[in-house]
Amino acid sequence: QVQLVESGGGLVQPGGSLRLSCAASRNIGSFNAMDWHRQAPGKERELVASITAGSITRYADSVKGRFTISRDNAKNTVNLQMNSLKSEDTAVYYCNARDWSGPLYNVYWGQGTQVTVSS
């Protein structure tokens, strides 16, 4: 059973920064891709950023230029650096890991960490 544990959430003022980390119980290099998603109250969960095993990244339009996803192989974590935070970034942020081989496709989720952007 794969476990993902998010950390780094909290309360920050608009314009501030936070760094989220996702620690995995399995070598992150064994996943085909890892993502950060978020879910705001009353809204559907949405993909924020994704990074593949080959370190190819992609971002939601709403966070491009402000958020950066990265892999730290030494610490076995995937991180999300969030700068210039806005009130609309307030949400629970979830780490996600995916692996696939032929017809098999596995998705793993963390429990989430709350990010609140407010003055």
N, C-alpha and C positions, 0 to 999 in steps of 0.2 A: 504494500500500500504506500503510495507516494504522499508525502506531506509537504505542503507549502505554507510557510509562515511569513506573513507580512509584518512590517514594522516601519516606524517613522512618521506615522500620521499625527495629526494634532490640529491646533488652532493657530492660524497665521493671519496677519493683516493683508489686505489687498496690496499687491505689488511685492509681497514677500516670497520666500522660497522654502521648499521642503524637499527632502530626499527620502523616498520610499525604498525599502529593500525587501526582497523576497528570498527567503532561505529555503532551499529544497533538501529533502531527505535522500535524494538520489543525485548523482553527478549531473549538473545542468547540461553538460555536453551530450548527454544521452537523449535529450529532448530535441525534436525537430524544430520547435519554436516555443517561445515563451512570450506572454503578453501581459499587459496591464489593461484591465477594464475598470469601469466605474459605473456606479448607479446612484443617481440623485433621487431624493424623495419624489415619488409619483411619476418617475420616468423609467424607461427601460434601460437595462444594462447596455453599455456601449463600449466598443473597443477604443482604447486611448492610444496605445503604442504596442508594437510587436517587434521582436527580434528573432531571427532564425539562428540555427546552429552555425551558419556561415557569417553571422553578424550583419545580415541585411535587415535594415530597419524600415518601418513605416509608421506614420502617425495620422491620427484624425486631424482634419483640417483645423479644428478648433484649438489644437494645442501645438501645431507646427511652429517652430521658432521659439517656443517657450519651454517645452518638455524635451528631455533626452533620455532614451532608454539605453542601458548598457549592461554588459555581462562582466562579472568579476569571477573569473575561473578559480582564482586562489581562495576566495572566500565562499565559492559556490553559491553566489547570489546573482539575482538580476535586479537592477536598480532603476528607479525612475526619478531623475532630477527635474523638479518642477520650479520654474522661475516665473516671475511676473504673474503671480497667481491672481485670479479674479474670483469674485463671489460665485460666478457660475461654475467654477471648478469644485465647489463644495459637493462632496459625494463620498460614498464608501468605495474605496479602491481595492480591487481584487487582483491577485496574481493568478495567472493561468499558465499551465504547461501542457504541451501537446506532443504526442509521438504517434507515428504511423508506420506501418509496414504491410504492404499488400492490402488485404481487406480489413486489417485491424487498425482501429483508430481509437486512441485513448486521450481523454481530456481530464486534467486534474485542476482543482480549484483550491485556493486558500480561503480563510475565513473572512478576510477583508480588514481594512484599517480605515478609520474615519479621517477625512480631511475636511476641515471647516475653514473657509476663508471669510473673515468678517472683521470689521473694525469695532 
